[in-house]
Amino acid sequence: MTDIANRPVLNGQGLDTAIEHARAALAALLRVPVGGDGAADPGPGPAPGDWGAGGSYPGHGPGDRGAGISYLKMIAEARALLGALLEHRLALLEHRLALAGRTGERDLAAIAAVRTDRNEAIAVHAALLYWLPADDPAWPDVAMTVGRLSYDRYSDAWPDAEAPDPDDLDAACDLLLRAAPSAEAEADERTARYLVLALRDRQRLLACPADTSALMIWGERLLAFPGAGGLGRADLHDLHDLLELELINRAESLAQAGSWGPEGLRSLRLTVSLV
């Protein structure tokens, strides 16, 4: 899968044709029995909670080796290619919608196309993620992709969107947290923004200490970037209020316990102007 990023960039009709070819190639592979022994094909993928389990996947159990594994690798390559092409077309469609939004236009055809491609991209990448071992070098990138796309579907604000599915929000939070780099120096702006928004939304549905702690960490990381990762004014104020409230709650808890630590209450790094 390492050579996919080096393929030529396609646009327009060429991109549409490439996606159709990639779909056909994947469909053809899925019709072939695993290892040629008449076993069932790997199917579309797992339930969200099973991503990365791997062991129960047809052809990927401890006793499956040789031709069956090679065949599944071919399917993985085909899914990775189709997913990358769909992501590229999604980016082009979203850019088109952003341009239309500046003039107050509603491009309903583009909105419908984004939703269709996004649903397919989630299914393709989720199936790929399920097949990959958790220690595979490609696993974090695929997990990030499923997490981002799941949050995009959950937070769809265009007209006639389906009701937000909490499963999409859980997939976004859990996969992004698992795949994101733990070291602050390695955290990228896009991941920080997605994590902050997804964790904030899940906290509103059902607050839990683990999410609150993660939101504090990633909120401060996001605010360290110039422009706070492109958050809008409303989201930025919302994040500021959430972090400030959590700091106050922690300070009160420490005061009640009579323990402030050696440095007292650390200051919040609100480096972005809220004016």
C-alpha positions in Angstrom: 0.0 0.0 0.0 3.0 2.3 0.2 3.0 3.2 -3.5 -0.6 4.4 -3.6 0.3 8.0 -2.6 2.8 8.1 -5.5 0.2 7.4 -8.2 -0.7 10.3 -10.6 -3.3 12.7 -9.3 -6.6 12.5 -11.3 -9.4 14.9 -11.7 -12.8 15.1 -13.5 -13.7 12.3 -15.8 -10.3 10.6 -15.4 -10.9 10.3 -11.7 -14.5 9.0 -12.1 -13.2 6.3 -14.6 -10.4 5.3 -12.2 -12.9 4.9 -9.4 -15.1 2.7 -11.6 -12.2 0.5 -12.5 -11.1 0.3 -8.9 -14.6 -0.8 -7.9 -14.7 -3.4 -10.6 -11.3 -4.8 -9.6 -12.3 -5.1 -6.0 -15.7 -6.7 -6.8 -13.9 -9.2 -9.0 -11.5 -10.1 -6.2 -14.3 -10.5 -3.7 -16.1 -13.0 -6.0 -13.0 -15.3 -6.0 -13.1 -17.9 -3.2 -10.4 -17.4 -0.5 -7.3 -19.4 -1.5 -9.3 -20.9 -4.3 -10.7 -23.6 -2.0 -14.3 -22.6 -2.2 -14.4 -20.7 1.1 -16.6 -17.7 1.4 -15.2 -14.3 0.4 -14.1 -11.9 3.2 -17.2 -9.8 3.0 -17.6 -6.0 3.4 -16.1 -5.7 6.9 -16.8 -5.8 10.6 -19.1 -4.1 13.1 -17.4 -0.9 14.4 -16.4 -2.5 17.7 -14.4 -5.2 15.9 -12.0 -3.1 13.9 -8.5 -4.5 14.1 -9.6 -7.8 15.6 -8.4 -9.7 12.5 -8.3 -13.2 13.9 -11.9 -14.1 13.0 -11.7 -12.8 9.5 -12.1 -15.5 6.8 -8.6 -16.5 5.5 -6.8 -14.6 8.2 -7.0 -17.1 11.1 -4.0 -18.9 12.6 -4.4 -21.8 10.2 -4.6 -19.8 7.0 -1.3 -19.2 5.2 0.2 -19.1 1.8 -2.2 -18.4 -1.1 -5.1 -17.4 1.1 -3.1 -14.6 2.7 -1.6 -13.4 -0.6 -5.1 -13.2 -2.0 -6.3 -11.2 1.0 -3.4 -8.8 0.6 -4.5 -8.3 -3.0 -8.0 -7.4 -1.7 -6.4 -5.0 0.9 -4.4 -3.3 -1.9 -7.6 -3.0 -4.0 -9.5 -1.5 -1.0 -6.7 0.9 -0.3 -6.6 2.2 -3.9 -10.4 2.6 -4.1 -10.5 4.3 -0.7 -7.7 6.7 -1.7 -9.5 7.6 -5.0 -12.8 8.2 -3.2 -11.1 10.4 -0.6 -9.5 12.5 -3.5 -12.9 12.9 -5.1 -14.4 13.8 -1.7 -11.8 16.6 -1.3 -12.7 18.0 -4.7 -16.4 17.9 -4.0 -16.0 19.6 -0.7 -13.9 22.3 -2.2 -16.6 22.8 -4.8 -19.2 23.1 -2.0 -17.0 25.6 -0.1 -16.8 27.8 -3.2 -20.6 27.6 -3.7 -21.1 28.5 -0.1 -19.3 31.7 -0.4 -21.8 32.9 -2.9 -24.8 31.6 -1.0 -25.5 28.8 -3.5 -26.6 25.3 -2.6 -25.2 22.6 -4.8 -27.5 19.8 -4.0 -26.0 17.4 -6.5 -22.5 17.9 -5.0 -24.0 17.4 -1.5 -25.6 14.1 -2.5 -22.3 13.0 -4.2 -20.3 13.8 -1.1 -22.6 11.7 1.1 -22.5 8.8 -1.4 -18.8 8.8 -1.7 -18.3 9.3 2.0 -20.5 6.3 2.9 -18.6 4.1 0.4 -15.2 5.4 1.6 -16.1 4.5 5.2 -17.2 1.0 4.2 -14.1 0.4 2.1 -11.6 1.7 4.7 -13.4 0.0 7.6 -13.1 -3.4 5.8 -9.5 -2.7 5.2 -8.9 -1.7 8.8 -10.5 -4.9 10.0 -8.2 -7.0 7.9 -5.0 -5.1 9.0 -3.2 -6.4 12.1 -3.1 -3.7 14.8 0.7 -3.5 14.5 0.7 -3.0 10.8 2.5 0.3 9.8 -0.6 1.3 7.7 -3.1 0.8 10.6 -2.9 4.3 12.1 -3.4 6.0 8.8 -6.4 3.9 7.9 -7.9 4.3 11.4 -7.4 8.1 11.2 -9.3 8.0 7.9 -12.2 6.0 9.2 -12.3 8.3 12.3 -12.4 11.5 10.3 -14.9 10.3 7.8 -17.1 9.0 10.6 -17.1 12.3 12.3 -17.8 14.1 9.1 -20.9 11.9 8.6 -22.0 12.5 12.2 -21.6 16.2 12.0 -23.2 16.6 8.5 -24.9 20.0 8.6 -26.0 20.2 5.0 -29.8 20.1 4.2 -31.7 16.9 4.5 -29.0 15.1 6.5 -29.8 11.9 8.3 -30.1 12.0 12.1 -26.6 11.9 13.7 -25.6 8.3 14.6 -23.8 8.0 18.0 -22.0 5.0 16.6 -20.2 7.3 14.1 -19.2 9.6 17.0 -17.9 6.6 19.0 -15.9 5.4 16.0 -14.5 8.9 15.5 -13.4 9.3 19.1 -12.1 5.8 19.7 -10.2 5.3 16.4 -8.7 8.8 16.4 -7.6 8.5 20.1 -6.1 5.1 19.4 -4.3 6.1 16.2 -3.2 9.6 17.2 0.5 10.1 18.2 0.9 10.3 22.0 3.8 12.8 21.8 2.8 16.4 21.6 5.6 17.2 19.1 4.1 14.7 16.7 0.5 15.8 16.9 -0.7 17.4 13.6 -3.2 20.2 13.5 -5.9 18.3 11.5 -6.0 15.4 14.0 -6.1 17.7 16.9 -9.1 19.6 15.4 -11.0 16.4 14.7 -10.3 15.0 18.2 -11.4 18.2 19.9 -14.7 18.4 18.0 -15.5 14.7 18.3 -14.6 14.6 22.0 -16.6 17.7 22.7 -19.7 16.3 21.0 -19.4 13.0 22.8 -19.0 14.8 26.1 -22.2 16.6 25.5 -24.0 13.2 25.1 -22.4 11.4 27.9 -19.5 12.9 29.9 -16.9 10.6 31.2 -13.5 11.3 32.9 -11.4 9.7 30.2 -13.0 11.9 27.5 -12.7 15.0 29.6 -9.0 14.3 30.2 -8.4 13.7 26.5 -10.3 16.8 25.6 -8.1 18.9 27.9 -4.9 17.4 26.4 -6.0 17.8 22.8 -7.7 21.2 23.3 -4.5 22.7 24.6 -2.5 21.1 21.7 -5.0 22.6 19.2 -4.8 26.0 20.8 -1.0 25.9 20.4 -1.3 25.9 16.6 -1.6 29.3 14.8 -5.2 30.0 14.3 -6.3 27.1 16.5 -6.5 24.7 13.6 -9.0 26.8 11.7 -11.8 26.5 14.3 -14.6 29.0 13.7 -15.3 31.7 16.3 -18.2 29.8 17.9 -16.2 26.5 18.2 -13.2 28.5 19.6 -15.3 30.1 22.3 -16.9 26.8 23.1 -13.5 25.1 23.5 -12.2 28.0 25.6 -15.3 27.7 27.9 -14.9 23.9 28.2 -11.3 24.0 29.1 -11.8 26.9 31.6 -14.6 25.1 33.3 -12.6 21.9 33.6 -9.7 23.8 35.1 -12.0 25.4 37.6 -13.5 22.0 38.5 -10.1 20.5 39.0 -9.0 23.4 41.1 -12.0 23.0 43.3 -11.4 19.3 43.7 -7.8 19.9 44.6 -8.8 22.6 47.1 -11.3 20.3 48.8 -8.6 17.6 49.0 -6.1 20.0 50.3 -3.5 19.2 47.7 -2.4 21.6 45.0 0.7 19.8 43.9 4.2 21.3 43.9 3.4 24.0 41.3 -0.1 24.8 42.2 -2.8 25.1 39.4 -1.1 25.2 36.0 -2.2 28.0 33.7 -4.1 27.2 30.6 -2.3 28.0 27.3 -5.0 30.2 25.7 -2.7 31.6 23.0 -5.4 32.4 20.5 -7.2 35.8 20.6 -10.9 35.4 21.3 -11.7 39.0 20.4 
